[in-house]
Amino acid sequence: MAKSLLIISRQAPWSGPSAREALDIALAGGAFDLPLGMLFLDDGVLQLLPSQNAKALQQKDLTANLQALEMFGVEDLFACSTSLAERGMSPEALNVEPLNVLHDDEIAALIDRYDQVITI
């Protein structure tokens, strides 16, 4: 049986290649039917905002990658409620569905459910 993988994405979409790399890992794992989930934490929740202007920063828009996650079988998507609140973000206004919003005490239990964890 394949080991499960949780990818924790903590970087804003425009702060460098980390956000894109996290999504690429998720898409690759999904293509091979690896049981995996993604947790957006800290500035990583900014990836979930719609209508990002990546061209202004000469970056790649990650919206298509986020929307492709479900097609690749990556359906376990999580966001930290504290990270969202600190950035004035509402779960209803985000670009990803279904999205499970977790409180801080639920994040430790989530991490324990997976065999491997990658933080990017």
C-alpha positions in Angstrom: 0.0 0.0 0.0 1.3 3.5 -0.9 2.2 5.7 2.0 0.1 8.8 2.4 1.6 12.3 2.0 0.7 15.7 3.4 2.1 18.7 1.7 2.2 21.8 3.8 2.4 24.9 1.7 3.5 28.0 3.7 4.7 30.4 1.0 2.8 33.2 -0.8 2.4 32.5 -4.5 4.6 35.4 -5.5 7.5 34.9 -3.0 9.4 32.5 -5.2 9.1 29.0 -6.6 8.0 27.3 -3.4 4.3 27.6 -3.9 4.5 26.3 -7.4 6.8 23.4 -6.3 4.3 22.4 -3.7 1.5 22.3 -6.2 3.7 20.4 -8.7 4.5 17.7 -6.1 0.7 17.4 -5.4 -0.1 17.1 -9.0 2.6 14.5 -9.6 1.5 12.5 -6.6 -2.1 12.6 -7.7 -1.1 11.4 -11.1 0.4 8.3 -9.5 -2.7 7.8 -7.2 -0.6 8.6 -4.1 -3.0 9.3 -1.2 -2.2 12.9 -0.4 -3.5 16.1 1.0 -2.5 19.7 1.0 -2.5 22.1 3.9 -2.2 25.8 3.2 -0.7 27.5 6.3 0.7 31.0 7.1 1.2 33.0 3.8 0.4 29.8 1.9 -3.3 30.6 2.3 -2.7 33.6 -0.1 -2.5 31.0 -2.9 -6.2 30.4 -2.5 -7.3 33.9 -3.4 -9.0 34.3 -6.8 -7.9 36.8 -9.5 -4.2 37.0 -8.7 -2.1 39.3 -10.9 1.0 37.2 -11.3 2.1 38.8 -14.5 2.8 42.1 -12.7 5.5 40.2 -10.7 6.6 38.2 -13.7 5.5 35.0 -12.0 3.3 32.1 -13.2 -0.3 32.2 -12.2 -1.1 29.2 -10.0 -4.9 29.3 -10.4 -4.9 26.6 -13.1 -2.7 24.3 -10.9 -5.1 24.7 -8.0 -8.1 23.9 -10.2 -6.3 20.9 -11.6 -5.8 19.3 -8.2 -9.2 17.7 -8.2 -8.7 16.3 -11.7 -5.6 14.6 -10.5 -7.4 13.1 -7.5 -6.1 15.5 -4.9 -9.3 16.3 -3.0 -8.1 16.6 0.6 -7.4 20.3 0.8 -7.1 22.1 4.1 -6.5 25.7 5.2 -5.6 27.0 8.7 -8.4 29.2 10.1 -5.9 31.3 12.0 -3.9 32.0 8.9 -7.0 33.0 7.0 -8.2 35.3 9.8 -4.8 37.0 10.2 -4.9 37.9 6.5 -8.6 39.0 6.6 -9.6 36.2 4.3 -13.0 34.5 4.3 -13.2 30.8 3.3 -16.3 31.6 1.1 -14.3 34.0 -1.1 -11.5 31.5 -1.9 -10.6 29.9 -5.2 -10.7 26.2 -4.1 -13.5 23.8 -3.3 -13.9 21.7 -1.4 -11.7 23.3 1.2 -11.6 22.1 4.8 -10.9 24.9 7.2 -9.1 23.7 10.4 -8.6 25.3 13.7 -5.1 25.2 15.2 -5.8 22.2 17.5 -7.1 20.1 14.5 -3.9 20.6 12.5 -1.8 18.4 14.7 -4.3 15.6 14.3 -4.3 16.1 10.6 -0.5 15.8 10.4 -0.7 12.6 12.5 -3.0 11.0 9.9 -0.3 11.0 7.2 2.7 8.8 6.9 4.9 11.4 5.3 4.8 15.3 5.6 6.6 17.7 3.3 6.7 21.4 4.3 7.5 23.9 1.6 
